[in-house]
């Protein structure tokens, strides 16, 4: 898709000349009787973001948007009629064994040089956009204790360490009563391990466990020496053996009562904070950025404003040598035929197909189908079905070659554009992208959501200006200006790219951070629970 979406007096947008539908732009929609520039007269009121038929569409005939078939008409739709989920039949998905693999020659692009941000360099070579103490857990049983301690650390310790941005408890619902030996259990386990390795935690691993759980704390840091914290017999004596301790179990026999458990965690946290506080931001190239792209609360504008602008920014980051991941299998599956040709080689193309097939089987086992997505809010925003949603979603990936595919919970392996397979759930996708190593996220929304992550800054981009104005204190960038003709996709893409650098450098605070809004981490666990 190009920046030149066809707009009739900023009232409807027709993405491609072959489309037989267009979406209504203006706030409040358009009333019956409205005449468009091409002579189409609306037969009914059509809400903002919803589709109007530009031609007569007979029963069974194809409905085309983005120059792609998004469905067939369940009944005849007159020219000027309202096209929505009630009169569109969901088409069959692309057959996975007939897709072209790595057939597109990568477009020639010039490297983008000279752009930098101020980040925190880590011992493993990664770079953080924040300097955060992360306290992960091996089991849900200790979540209340960790919340209690995090509040105390923020109140009593953090003011003494001005170069540490925050302390974050990585609570979750896993760890016991689960079949950790089941093949699919690798997904939540590697997710937890890789969350602790996120670049924004600076390599300081701190794990709180109970002691009797199936998922032992040492499992989460098997790539580093495990050093158990023990309470000294004399609480006033500094125990040097605890200086590098990274694991504390509440059931350890050295603790007498809850108070000593808490003091032990506080003591261990203080030593981690001391090391983190020595770190300083330094100038880093954009090649050290790892950005996750996600959409949630989507609407019909997502695929013509915010997501294309995100795709433009994606290409800029890739041109500068950085890493970008896009995700959400169910919102890729029906547009997979547009992605497999962009794979850098047949192996990557096959990996894309394998992830689609795995998720097809996963949904079938749960007796779910593609009609479970989109949500009621997506439909109210004008999206008729998952095909239309997917076609607008994949545009976040820009035009760059896809260099790799990783499974849920895996860590990013290559610079460039990667497909990170995740469910479409906002908070599960965000958790898995954080585990993959993202140090900043861009999140587009048309319906609005206060979603945010404590460990990683999240830039919120609105797809329409109605939301941008109404949620003025929750939206960081309004891409709706593309729909009204005030800005182009390229304009907003560059604006987003520069905002990414400002946020990554700590010079700009995103809206949800200013308000202190944060979502819980949510693991994807396809394995049995015992």
SEDO-840265 format. One record per residue (C-alpha): x, z, y; residue in one letter. Coordinates in pm, whole numbers. Each point is the difference from the previous one (the first is absolute). Layout:
<nodes>
<node xx="X" zz="Z" yy="Y" type="a"/>
...
</nodes>
This chain:
<nodes>
<node xx="0" zz="0" yy="0" type="x"/>
<node xx="122" zz="-76" yy="352" type="x"/>
<node xx="-46" zz="178" yy="327" type="x"/>
<node xx="-246" zz="-267" yy="109" type="x"/>
<node xx="-321" zz="139" yy="-144" type="x"/>
<node xx="-291" zz="-197" yy="143" type="x"/>
<node xx="-198" zz="222" yy="238" type="x"/>
<node xx="-327" zz="-113" yy="158" type="x"/>
<node xx="-9" zz="176" yy="338" type="x"/>
<node xx="145" zz="306" yy="-179" type="x"/>
<node xx="-327" zz="28" yy="-193" type="x"/>
<node xx="86" zz="-124" yy="-350" type="x"/>
<node xx="324" zz="-70" yy="-187" type="x"/>
<node xx="36" zz="-285" yy="-247" type="x"/>
<node xx="339" zz="41" yy="-167" type="x"/>
<node xx="38" zz="-353" yy="-143" type="x"/>
<node xx="-175" zz="-331" yy="78" type="x"/>
<node xx="-118" zz="-17" yy="-363" type="x"/>
<node xx="-178" zz="336" yy="20" type="x"/>
<node xx="-379" zz="-10" yy="-9" type="x"/>
<node xx="-31" zz="354" yy="139" type="x"/>
<node xx="129" zz="178" yy="310" type="x"/>
<node xx="2" zz="368" yy="100" type="x"/>
<node xx="-166" zz="148" yy="308" type="x"/>
<node xx="248" zz="148" yy="249" type="x"/>
<node xx="-183" zz="194" yy="269" type="x"/>
<node xx="-92" zz="367" yy="-7" type="x"/>
<node xx="-363" zz="38" yy="-98" type="x"/>
<node xx="-8" zz="-336" yy="-177" type="x"/>
<node xx="-215" zz="-297" yy="100" type="x"/>
<node xx="-382" zz="-14" yy="16" type="x"/>
<node xx="-222" zz="-257" yy="-168" type="x"/>
<node xx="-32" zz="-313" yy="211" type="x"/>
<node xx="360" zz="4" yy="124" type="x"/>
<node xx="136" zz="-356" yy="22" type="x"/>
<node xx="368" zz="-46" yy="-84" type="x"/>
<node xx="219" zz="-268" yy="155" type="x"/>
<node xx="-40" zz="-234" yy="-297" type="x"/>
<node xx="-378" zz="18" yy="22" type="x"/>
<node xx="-56" zz="256" yy="-276" type="x"/>
<node xx="-296" zz="224" yy="87" type="x"/>
<node xx="-11" zz="344" yy="-161" type="x"/>
<node xx="-317" zz="46" yy="-203" type="x"/>
<node xx="38" zz="380" yy="-19" type="x"/>
<node xx="192" zz="279" yy="171" type="x"/>
<node xx="357" zz="4" yy="-134" type="x"/>
<node xx="214" zz="316" yy="39" type="x"/>
<node xx="358" zz="0" yy="128" type="x"/>
<node xx="243" zz="-120" yy="-264" type="x"/>
<node xx="-267" zz="-153" yy="-221" type="x"/>
<node xx="-13" zz="-362" yy="-104" type="x"/>
<node xx="-226" zz="-273" yy="134" type="x"/>
<node xx="-59" zz="-320" yy="-200" type="x"/>
<node xx="126" zz="-301" yy="195" type="x"/>
<node xx="-176" zz="-247" yy="-232" type="x"/>
<node xx="-290" zz="12" yy="-240" type="x"/>
<node xx="131" zz="152" yy="-324" type="x"/>
<node xx="-209" zz="-77" yy="-308" type="x"/>
<node xx="-50" zz="235" yy="-292" type="x"/>
<node xx="313" zz="-2" yy="-215" type="x"/>
<node xx="209" zz="-173" yy="267" type="x"/>
<node xx="340" zz="134" yy="100" type="x"/>
<node xx="51" zz="234" yy="296" type="x"/>
<node xx="337" zz="-67" yy="160" type="x"/>
<node xx="206" zz="227" yy="223" type="x"/>
<node xx="381" zz="-20" yy="56" type="x"/>
<node xx="-38" zz="-347" yy="-161" type="x"/>
<node xx="-61" zz="188" yy="-327" type="x"/>
<node xx="-317" zz="48" yy="-204" type="x"/>
<node xx="-120" zz="358" yy="49" type="x"/>
<node xx="-314" zz="-49" yy="-215" type="x"/>
<node xx="-307" zz="-211" yy="-57" type="x"/>
<node xx="-341" zz="33" yy="156" type="x"/>
<node xx="-250" zz="200" yy="-207" type="x"/>
<node xx="-277" zz="-179" yy="189" type="x"/>
<node xx="-17" zz="-264" yy="268" type="x"/>
<node xx="145" zz="111" yy="335" type="x"/>
<node xx="-113" zz="-193" yy="306" type="x"/>
<node xx="237" zz="-107" yy="277" type="x"/>
<node xx="18" zz="298" yy="238" type="x"/>
<node xx="-88" zz="241" yy="-278" type="x"/>
<node xx="165" zz="334" yy="-82" type="x"/>
<node xx="249" zz="-22" yy="-288" type="x"/>
<node xx="58" zz="341" yy="-159" type="x"/>
<node xx="44" zz="187" yy="-330" type="x"/>
<node xx="-369" zz="-44" yy="-82" type="x"/>
<node xx="11" zz="-380" yy="-18" type="x"/>
<node xx="355" zz="-64" yy="-124" type="x"/>
<node xx="82" zz="-19" yy="-372" type="x"/>
<node xx="346" zz="132" yy="-97" type="x"/>
<node xx="211" zz="-282" yy="-147" type="x"/>
<node xx="217" zz="40" yy="-308" type="x"/>
<node xx="359" zz="113" yy="73" type="x"/>
<node xx="300" zz="-233" yy="-32" type="x"/>
<node xx="113" zz="-39" yy="-362" type="x"/>
<node xx="335" zz="173" yy="-32" type="x"/>
<node xx="152" zz="-231" yy="-262" type="x"/>
<node xx="-43" zz="-313" yy="211" type="x"/>
<node xx="164" zz="108" yy="326" type="x"/>
<node xx="295" zz="-185" yy="156" type="x"/>
<node xx="318" zz="210" yy="3" type="x"/>
<node xx="268" zz="-26" yy="269" type="x"/>
<node xx="-105" zz="-352" yy="98" type="x"/>
<node xx="19" zz="38" yy="377" type="x"/>
<node xx="328" zz="-73" yy="168" type="x"/>
<node xx="85" zz="288" yy="233" type="x"/>
<node xx="-59" zz="-101" yy="362" type="x"/>
<node xx="319" zz="-24" yy="209" type="x"/>
<node xx="32" zz="294" yy="240" type="x"/>
<node xx="274" zz="121" yy="229" type="x"/>
<node xx="135" zz="352" yy="-46" type="x"/>
<node xx="-127" zz="243" yy="259" type="x"/>
<node xx="298" zz="183" yy="144" type="x"/>
<node xx="67" zz="269" yy="256" type="x"/>
<node xx="-296" zz="230" yy="-69" type="x"/>
<node xx="68" zz="363" yy="-87" type="x"/>
<node xx="-163" zz="342" yy="-25" type="x"/>
<node xx="125" zz="357" yy="8" type="x"/>
<node xx="-16" zz="149" yy="-349" type="x"/>
<node xx="146" zz="271" yy="-223" type="x"/>
<node xx="260" zz="-123" yy="-250" type="x"/>
<node xx="-15" zz="158" yy="-346" type="x"/>
<node xx="271" zz="65" yy="-259" type="x"/>
<node xx="-153" zz="-259" yy="-236" type="x"/>
<node xx="27" zz="-273" yy="265" type="x"/>
<node xx="-368" zz="-3" yy="97" type="x"/>
<node xx="-121" zz="72" yy="354" type="x"/>
<node xx="-285" zz="226" yy="108" type="x"/>
<node xx="-225" zz="-37" yy="301" type="x"/>
<node xx="-62" zz="375" yy="-12" type="x"/>
<node xx="203" zz="307" yy="-91" type="x"/>
<node xx="-238" zz="201" yy="-217" type="x"/>
<node xx="33" zz="285" yy="-248" type="x"/>
<node xx="-210" zz="-96" yy="-301" type="x"/>
<node xx="-111" zz="266" yy="-246" type="x"/>
<node xx="-129" zz="-165" yy="-314" type="x"/>
<node xx="-182" zz="171" yy="-285" type="x"/>
<node xx="0" zz="-39" yy="-376" type="x"/>
<node xx="-356" zz="119" yy="-52" type="x"/>
<node xx="-323" zz="52" yy="197" type="x"/>
<node xx="8" zz="373" yy="-81" type="x"/>
<node xx="258" zz="63" yy="273" type="x"/>
<node xx="-173" zz="-206" yy="273" type="x"/>
<node xx="-155" zz="304" yy="169" type="x"/>
<node xx="336" zz="177" yy="8" type="x"/>
<node xx="171" zz="-306" yy="147" type="x"/>
<node xx="-267" zz="-32" yy="270" type="x"/>
<node xx="48" zz="367" yy="84" type="x"/>
<node xx="377" zz="-38" yy="23" type="x"/>
<node xx="-9" zz="-327" yy="197" type="x"/>
<node xx="-212" zz="172" yy="265" type="x"/>
<node xx="255" zz="284" yy="22" type="x"/>
<node xx="295" zz="-239" yy="14" type="x"/>
<node xx="-159" zz="-191" yy="285" type="x"/>
<node xx="-74" zz="321" yy="185" type="x"/>
<node xx="316" zz="202" yy="-69" type="x"/>
<node xx="285" zz="-236" yy="-92" type="x"/>
<node xx="-62" zz="-346" yy="143" type="x"/>
<node xx="40" zz="104" yy="367" type="x"/>
<node xx="361" zz="97" yy="-81" type="x"/>
<node xx="80" zz="-351" yy="-124" type="x"/>
<node xx="-90" zz="-238" yy="285" type="x"/>
<node xx="142" zz="-310" yy="-171" type="x"/>
<node xx="-237" zz="33" yy="-297" type="x"/>
<node xx="-331" zz="-175" yy="67" type="x"/>
<node xx="-226" zz="176" yy="-247" type="x"/>
<node xx="-44" zz="165" yy="-338" type="x"/>
<node xx="-244" zz="-159" yy="-244" type="x"/>
<node xx="-143" zz="134" yy="-324" type="x"/>
<node xx="-41" zz="-273" yy="-263" type="x"/>
<node xx="-292" zz="147" yy="-191" type="x"/>
<node xx="-185" zz="-192" yy="-270" type="x"/>
<node xx="-241" zz="49" yy="-292" type="x"/>
<node xx="243" zz="-77" yy="-283" type="x"/>
<node xx="241" zz="204" yy="-214" type="x"/>
<node xx="-196" zz="184" yy="-268" type="x"/>
<node xx="-290" zz="-75" yy="-232" type="x"/>
<node xx="131" zz="-357" yy="-12" type="x"/>
<node xx="144" zz="-221" yy="-271" type="x"/>
<node xx="344" zz="-48" yy="150" type="x"/>
<node xx="120" zz="-182" yy="-311" type="x"/>
<node xx="-264" zz="-273" yy="28" type="x"/>
<node xx="138" zz="-342" yy="104" type="x"/>
<node xx="-204" zz="-13" yy="321" type="x"/>
<node xx="124" zz="347" yy="103" type="x"/>
<node xx="313" zz="-168" yy="129" type="x"/>
<node xx="-205" zz="-105" yy="306" type="x"/>
<node xx="-70" zz="348" yy="149" type="x"/>
<node xx="333" zz="142" yy="-116" type="x"/>
<node xx="216" zz="-269" yy="158" type="x"/>
<node xx="-220" zz="14" yy="310" type="x"/>
<node xx="79" zz="370" yy="46" type="x"/>
<node xx="371" zz="-57" yy="-65" type="x"/>
<node xx="19" zz="-285" yy="249" type="x"/>
<node xx="-206" zz="180" yy="266" type="x"/>
<node xx="275" zz="264" yy="14" type="x"/>
<node xx="251" zz="-283" yy="58" type="x"/>
<node xx="-183" zz="-141" yy="302" type="x"/>
<node xx="252" zz="-80" yy="277" type="x"/>
<node xx="-179" zz="226" yy="249" type="x"/>
<node xx="98" zz="307" yy="-207" type="x"/>
<node xx="372" zz="-52" yy="50" type="x"/>
<node xx="103" zz="62" yy="-361" type="x"/>
<node xx="-92" zz="369" yy="14" type="x"/>
<node xx="-201" zz="54" yy="-319" type="x"/>
<node xx="-201" zz="322" yy="-25" type="x"/>
<node xx="-236" zz="54" yy="-295" type="x"/>
<node xx="-240" zz="292" yy="-48" type="x"/>
<node xx="-132" zz="52" yy="-352" type="x"/>
<node xx="-195" zz="262" yy="-189" type="x"/>
<node xx="210" zz="14" yy="-316" type="x"/>
<node xx="-240" zz="-67" yy="-287" type="x"/>
<node xx="-121" zz="-349" yy="98" type="x"/>
<node xx="45" zz="-308" yy="-215" type="x"/>
<node xx="173" zz="-186" yy="282" type="x"/>
<node xx="306" zz="218" yy="46" type="x"/>
<node xx="153" zz="0" yy="352" type="x"/>
<node xx="334" zz="-129" yy="-127" type="x"/>
<node xx="-177" zz="-320" yy="-109" type="x"/>
<node xx="-60" zz="-90" yy="363" type="x"/>
<node xx="367" zz="5" yy="99" type="x"/>
<node xx="178" zz="-124" yy="-312" type="x"/>
<node xx="220" zz="-219" yy="220" type="x"/>
<node xx="153" zz="310" yy="170" type="x"/>
<node xx="151" zz="326" yy="-129" type="x"/>
<node xx="-274" zz="257" yy="-64" type="x"/>
<node xx="76" zz="333" yy="168" type="x"/>
<node xx="-250" zz="280" yy="-54" type="x"/>
<node xx="-63" zz="249" yy="277" type="x"/>
<node xx="18" zz="364" yy="-113" type="x"/>
<node xx="-93" zz="303" yy="203" type="x"/>
<node xx="307" zz="217" yy="70" type="x"/>
<node xx="-13" zz="360" yy="-124" type="x"/>
<node xx="84" zz="99" yy="355" type="x"/>
<node xx="-233" zz="-189" yy="232" type="x"/>
<node xx="238" zz="61" yy="292" type="x"/>
<node xx="298" zz="-161" yy="-174" type="x"/>
<node xx="65" zz="-370" yy="52" type="x"/>
<node xx="19" zz="-162" yy="-344" type="x"/>
<node xx="226" zz="-305" yy="24" type="x"/>
<node xx="-122" zz="-125" yy="-338" type="x"/>
<node xx="-329" zz="-80" yy="171" type="x"/>
<node xx="151" zz="-207" yy="281" type="x"/>
<node xx="-73" zz="-331" yy="-172" type="x"/>
<node xx="-302" zz="116" yy="-201" type="x"/>
<node xx="-267" zz="-267" yy="-26" type="x"/>
<node xx="-248" zz="147" yy="-251" type="x"/>
<node xx="-198" zz="323" yy="16" type="x"/>
<node xx="-246" zz="112" yy="-270" type="x"/>
<node xx="-252" zz="267" yy="95" type="x"/>
<node xx="5" zz="148" yy="-351" type="x"/>
<node xx="377" zz="63" yy="12" type="x"/>
<node xx="68" zz="356" yy="-112" type="x"/>
<node xx="209" zz="77" yy="310" type="x"/>
<node xx="-317" zz="12" yy="215" type="x"/>
<node xx="-207" zz="314" yy="33" type="x"/>
<node xx="-335" zz="-86" yy="157" type="x"/>
<node xx="-123" zz="-281" yy="220" type="x"/>
<node xx="196" zz="123" yy="302" type="x"/>
<node xx="334" zz="-58" yy="-171" type="x"/>
<node xx="-107" zz="-346" yy="-114" type="x"/>
<node xx="-81" zz="-93" yy="359" type="x"/>
<node xx="322" zz="147" yy="135" type="x"/>
<node xx="194" zz="-195" yy="-263" type="x"/>
<node xx="-158" zz="-326" yy="111" type="x"/>
<node xx="62" zz="88" yy="365" type="x"/>
<node xx="366" zz="73" yy="-73" type="x"/>
<node xx="45" zz="-324" yy="-191" type="x"/>
<node xx="-180" zz="-197" yy="274" type="x"/>
<node xx="223" zz="148" yy="269" type="x"/>
<node xx="312" zz="-133" yy="-169" type="x"/>
<node xx="-152" zz="-346" yy="-34" type="x"/>
<node xx="-105" zz="10" yy="365" type="x"/>
<node xx="354" zz="89" yy="106" type="x"/>
<node xx="132" zz="-316" yy="-163" type="x"/>
<node xx="-278" zz="-221" yy="133" type="x"/>
<node xx="52" zz="137" yy="351" type="x"/>
<node xx="353" zz="-140" yy="9" type="x"/>
<node xx="-131" zz="-355" yy="-18" type="x"/>
<node xx="-40" zz="-218" yy="307" type="x"/>
<node xx="-164" zz="-335" yy="65" type="x"/>
<node xx="238" zz="-293" yy="19" type="x"/>
<node xx="-41" zz="-369" yy="70" type="x"/>
<node xx="-99" zz="-194" yy="-313" type="x"/>
<node xx="-84" zz="-367" yy="-56" type="x"/>
<node xx="-356" zz="-103" yy="-87" type="x"/>
<node xx="133" zz="-76" yy="-348" type="x"/>
<node xx="-24" zz="377" yy="-65" type="x"/>
<node xx="-377" zz="6" yy="59" type="x"/>
<node xx="-237" zz="19" yy="-295" type="x"/>
<node xx="-354" zz="-59" yy="125" type="x"/>
<node xx="-318" zz="30" yy="-204" type="x"/>
<node xx="-293" zz="-221" yy="103" type="x"/>
<node xx="-350" zz="119" yy="-85" type="x"/>
<node xx="-361" zz="-51" yy="109" type="x"/>
<node xx="-300" zz="228" yy="-32" type="x"/>
<node xx="-349" zz="14" yy="142" type="x"/>
<node xx="32" zz="-379" yy="23" type="x"/>
<node xx="-248" zz="-237" yy="160" type="x"/>
<node xx="-40" zz="-375" yy="44" type="x"/>
<node xx="244" zz="5" yy="294" type="x"/>
<node xx="282" zz="139" yy="-218" type="x"/>
<node xx="97" zz="-342" yy="-129" type="x"/>
<node xx="-4" zz="-173" yy="340" type="x"/>
<node xx="154" zz="258" yy="236" type="x"/>
<node xx="188" zz="307" yy="-122" type="x"/>
<node xx="115" zz="-122" yy="-341" type="x"/>
<node xx="139" zz="-334" yy="126" type="x"/>
<node xx="182" zz="189" yy="277" type="x"/>
<node xx="138" zz="240" yy="-262" type="x"/>
<node xx="107" zz="-303" yy="-203" type="x"/>
<node xx="183" zz="-138" yy="303" type="x"/>
<node xx="178" zz="336" yy="45" type="x"/>
<node xx="77" zz="2" yy="-374" type="x"/>
<node xx="183" zz="-330" yy="37" type="x"/>
<node xx="195" zz="134" yy="299" type="x"/>
<node xx="117" zz="304" yy="-198" type="x"/>
<node xx="100" zz="-218" yy="-296" type="x"/>
<node xx="186" zz="-238" yy="231" type="x"/>
<node xx="190" zz="301" yy="133" type="x"/>
<node xx="102" zz="98" yy="-353" type="x"/>
<node xx="-250" zz="284" yy="-41" type="x"/>
<node xx="-237" zz="90" yy="-282" type="x"/>
<node xx="-377" zz="-31" yy="0" type="x"/>
<node xx="-245" zz="78" yy="-278" type="x"/>
<node xx="-363" zz="-98" yy="-31" type="x"/>
<node xx="-228" zz="142" yy="-270" type="x"/>
<node xx="-357" zz="58" yy="-121" type="x"/>
<node xx="-42" zz="-193" yy="-327" type="x"/>
<node xx="-379" zz="-33" yy="20" type="x"/>
<node xx="33" zz="-145" yy="350" type="x"/>
<node xx="260" zz="-250" yy="-120" type="x"/>
<node xx="-147" zz="-104" yy="-335" type="x"/>
<node xx="-249" zz="-254" yy="137" type="x"/>
<node xx="263" zz="-157" yy="225" type="x"/>
<node xx="283" zz="6" yy="-254" type="x"/>
<node xx="6" zz="-382" yy="-11" type="x"/>
<node xx="131" zz="9" yy="358" type="x"/>
<node xx="283" zz="239" yy="-90" type="x"/>
<node xx="154" zz="-117" yy="-330" type="x"/>
<node xx="131" zz="-324" yy="158" type="x"/>
<node xx="187" zz="217" yy="255" type="x"/>
<node xx="195" zz="191" yy="-267" type="x"/>
<node xx="373" zz="-46" yy="43" type="x"/>
<node xx="29" zz="-96" yy="-369" type="x"/>
<node xx="-215" zz="-28" yy="-314" type="x"/>
<node xx="93" zz="351" yy="-113" type="x"/>
<node xx="-143" zz="152" yy="318" type="x"/>
<node xx="-306" zz="-224" yy="-29" type="x"/>
<node xx="-58" zz="119" yy="-355" type="x"/>
<node xx="42" zz="362" yy="111" type="x"/>
<node xx="-284" zz="-56" yy="250" type="x"/>
<node xx="-222" zz="-133" yy="-279" type="x"/>
<node xx="95" zz="289" yy="-230" type="x"/>
<node xx="-109" zz="257" yy="260" type="x"/>
<node xx="-333" zz="-180" yy="50" type="x"/>
<node xx="-58" zz="-12" yy="-377" type="x"/>
<node xx="86" zz="369" yy="-43" type="x"/>
<node xx="-251" zz="94" yy="266" type="x"/>
<node xx="-267" zz="-229" yy="-145" type="x"/>
<node xx="38" zz="193" yy="-329" type="x"/>
<node xx="1" zz="336" yy="181" type="x"/>
<node xx="-329" zz="-80" yy="175" type="x"/>
<node xx="-153" zz="-130" yy="-322" type="x"/>
<node xx="87" zz="322" yy="-182" type="x"/>
<node xx="-182" zz="193" yy="271" type="x"/>
<node xx="-298" zz="-238" yy="-25" type="x"/>
<node xx="49" zz="-106" yy="362" type="x"/>
<node xx="4" zz="-350" yy="141" type="x"/>
<node xx="97" zz="-180" yy="321" type="x"/>
<node xx="-335" zz="72" yy="162" type="x"/>
<node xx="104" zz="367" yy="40" type="x"/>
<node xx="195" zz="-119" yy="305" type="x"/>
<node xx="-77" zz="-45" yy="294" type="x"/>
<node xx="-146" zz="327" yy="126" type="x"/>
<node xx="-333" zz="38" yy="186" type="x"/>
<node xx="194" zz="28" yy="327" type="x"/>
<node xx="188" zz="-324" yy="-74" type="x"/>
<node xx="-333" zz="-176" yy="-54" type="x"/>
<node xx="-143" zz="144" yy="319" type="x"/>
<node xx="306" zz="-144" yy="174" type="x"/>
<node xx="-84" zz="-348" yy="-130" type="x"/>
<node xx="195" zz="-29" yy="-327" type="x"/>
<node xx="-230" zz="-140" yy="-268" type="x"/>
<node xx="216" zz="48" yy="-309" type="x"/>
<node xx="348" zz="69" yy="-136" type="x"/>
<node xx="100" zz="-368" yy="21" type="x"/>
<node xx="-55" zz="-10" yy="375" type="x"/>
<node xx="171" zz="337" yy="33" type="x"/>
<node xx="302" zz="-108" yy="-206" type="x"/>
<node xx="47" zz="-322" yy="198" type="x"/>
<node xx="18" zz="206" yy="319" type="x"/>
<node xx="217" zz="269" yy="-158" type="x"/>
<node xx="288" zz="-212" yy="-131" type="x"/>
<node xx="65" zz="-139" yy="348" type="x"/>
<node xx="187" zz="327" yy="69" type="x"/>
<node xx="280" zz="-142" yy="-216" type="x"/>
<node xx="81" zz="-267" yy="257" type="x"/>
<node xx="175" zz="-316" yy="-113" type="x"/>
<node xx="325" zz="134" yy="-149" type="x"/>
<node xx="103" zz="-50" yy="-363" type="x"/>
<node xx="-94" zz="283" yy="-237" type="x"/>
<node xx="333" zz="127" yy="-132" type="x"/>
<node xx="-117" zz="272" yy="-239" type="x"/>
<node xx="-294" zz="177" yy="-163" type="x"/>
<node xx="1" zz="371" yy="-80" type="x"/>
<node xx="-246" zz="203" yy="-205" type="x"/>
<node xx="-188" zz="307" yy="126" type="x"/>
<node xx="240" zz="285" yy="74" type="x"/>
<node xx="313" zz="-213" yy="-23" type="x"/>
<node xx="266" zz="-6" yy="270" type="x"/>
<node xx="75" zz="-306" yy="212" type="x"/>
<node xx="292" zz="-201" yy="-138" type="x"/>
<node xx="57" zz="-287" yy="243" type="x"/>
<node xx="-11" zz="-78" yy="369" type="x"/>
<node xx="-255" zz="-253" yy="109" type="x"/>
<node xx="-370" zz="-25" yy="-91" type="x"/>
<node xx="-110" zz="194" yy="-310" type="x"/>
<node xx="-339" zz="37" yy="-163" type="x"/>
<node xx="-41" zz="367" yy="-91" type="x"/>
<node xx="-286" zz="23" yy="-249" type="x"/>
<node xx="-246" zz="276" yy="95" type="x"/>
<node xx="-373" zz="63" yy="-7" type="x"/>
<node xx="-185" zz="-85" yy="320" type="x"/>
<node xx="-87" zz="365" yy="72" type="x"/>
<node xx="158" zz="79" yy="339" type="x"/>
<node xx="151" zz="335" yy="-91" type="x"/>
<node xx="119" zz="-105" yy="-349" type="x"/>
<node xx="155" zz="-316" yy="144" type="x"/>
<node xx="169" zz="201" yy="276" type="x"/>
<node xx="138" zz="248" yy="-255" type="x"/>
<node xx="141" zz="-278" yy="-217" type="x"/>
<node xx="152" zz="-185" yy="296" type="x"/>
<node xx="165" zz="326" yy="110" type="x"/>
<node xx="140" zz="39" yy="-352" type="x"/>
<node xx="130" zz="-357" yy="18" type="x"/>
<node xx="209" zz="106" yy="299" type="x"/>
<node xx="-186" zz="-106" yy="311" type="x"/>
<node xx="117" zz="175" yy="316" type="x"/>
<node xx="-288" zz="-129" yy="216" type="x"/>
<node xx="-349" zz="-137" yy="-67" type="x"/>
<node xx="-228" zz="-242" yy="186" type="x"/>
<node xx="-370" zz="43" yy="-71" type="x"/>
<node xx="-269" zz="-240" yy="120" type="x"/>
<node xx="-366" zz="99" yy="25" type="x"/>
<node xx="-322" zz="-153" yy="127" type="x"/>
<node xx="-243" zz="280" yy="-75" type="x"/>
<node xx="241" zz="280" yy="96" type="x"/>
<node xx="170" zz="280" yy="-192" type="x"/>
<node xx="202" zz="307" yy="107" type="x"/>
<node xx="233" zz="-54" yy="-300" type="x"/>
<node xx="361" zz="109" yy="53" type="x"/>
<node xx="301" zz="126" yy="-197" type="x"/>
<node xx="205" zz="305" yy="93" type="x"/>
<node xx="324" zz="-134" yy="-148" type="x"/>
<node xx="-14" zz="-349" yy="150" type="x"/>
<node xx="-127" zz="-123" yy="339" type="x"/>
<node xx="-309" zz="-222" yy="-30" type="x"/>
<node xx="-72" zz="-258" yy="271" type="x"/>
<node xx="-375" zz="-66" yy="18" type="x"/>
<node xx="-109" zz="-352" yy="104" type="x"/>
<node xx="-364" zz="-79" yy="78" type="x"/>
<node xx="-139" zz="-338" yy="-102" type="x"/>
<node xx="-260" zz="-11" yy="276" type="x"/>
<node xx="-3" zz="124" yy="358" type="x"/>
<node xx="-331" zz="180" yy="-44" type="x"/>
<node xx="176" zz="244" yy="-234" type="x"/>
<node xx="313" zz="-1" yy="217" type="x"/>
<node xx="-201" zz="121" yy="298" type="x"/>
<node xx="-226" zz="239" yy="-188" type="x"/>
<node xx="292" zz="162" yy="-189" type="x"/>
<node xx="235" zz="-16" yy="298" type="x"/>
<node xx="183" zz="318" yy="-102" type="x"/>
<node xx="42" zz="-95" yy="-368" type="x"/>
<node xx="109" zz="-365" yy="22" type="x"/>
<node xx="360" zz="-92" yy="88" type="x"/>
<node xx="-44" zz="-374" yy="50" type="x"/>
<node xx="-308" zz="-215" yy="58" type="x"/>
<node xx="23" zz="-336" yy="-178" type="x"/>
<node xx="-360" zz="-80" yy="93" type="x"/>
<node xx="137" zz="-174" yy="308" type="x"/>
<node xx="75" zz="-294" yy="-230" type="x"/>
<node xx="-372" zz="-48" yy="-68" type="x"/>
<node xx="-89" zz="3" yy="369" type="x"/>
<node xx="278" zz="-243" yy="92" type="x"/>
<node xx="192" zz="253" yy="209" type="x"/>
<node xx="305" zz="-21" yy="-229" type="x"/>
<node xx="133" zz="-214" yy="-282" type="x"/>
<node xx="101" zz="103" yy="-352" type="x"/>
<node xx="363" zz="-46" yy="109" type="x"/>
<node xx="-52" zz="220" yy="308" type="x"/>
<node xx="-139" zz="289" yy="-204" type="x"/>
<node xx="254" zz="-57" yy="-277" type="x"/>
<node xx="289" zz="43" yy="242" type="x"/>
<node xx="-172" zz="296" yy="163" type="x"/>
<node xx="-36" zz="166" yy="-340" type="x"/>
<node xx="363" zz="-73" yy="-90" type="x"/>
<node xx="123" zz="168" yy="318" type="x"/>
<node xx="-235" zz="294" yy="-57" type="x"/>
<node xx="140" zz="41" yy="-351" type="x"/>
<node xx="350" zz="32" yy="145" type="x"/>
<node xx="-117" zz="255" yy="261" type="x"/>
<node xx="-177" zz="214" yy="-261" type="x"/>
<node xx="288" zz="-28" yy="-247" type="x"/>
<node xx="236" zz="121" yy="272" type="x"/>
<node xx="-212" zz="306" yy="80" type="x"/>
<node xx="-63" zz="-124" yy="353" type="x"/>
<node xx="-373" zz="-53" yy="-52" type="x"/>
<node xx="-238" zz="234" yy="-183" type="x"/>
<node xx="-290" zz="-161" yy="-185" type="x"/>
<node xx="-354" zz="109" yy="89" type="x"/>
<node xx="-78" zz="187" yy="-322" type="x"/>
<node xx="324" zz="199" yy="31" type="x"/>
<node xx="-93" zz="105" yy="352" type="x"/>
<node xx="-330" zz="129" yy="-140" type="x"/>
<node xx="162" zz="165" yy="-303" type="x"/>
<node xx="-210" zz="-193" yy="-256" type="x"/>
<node xx="149" zz="-36" yy="-349" type="x"/>
<node xx="-133" zz="-106" yy="-339" type="x"/>
<node xx="92" zz="161" yy="-331" type="x"/>
<node xx="219" zz="-195" yy="-239" type="x"/>
<node xx="-202" zz="-131" yy="-295" type="x"/>
<node xx="169" zz="-108" yy="-323" type="x"/>
<node xx="-110" zz="-298" yy="-205" type="x"/>
<node xx="-36" zz="136" yy="-353" type="x"/>
<node xx="-124" zz="-252" yy="-257" type="x"/>
<node xx="119" zz="228" yy="-286" type="x"/>
<node xx="-226" zz="235" yy="-203" type="x"/>
<node xx="-73" zz="354" yy="111" type="x"/>
<node xx="3" zz="248" yy="-289" type="x"/>
</nodes>
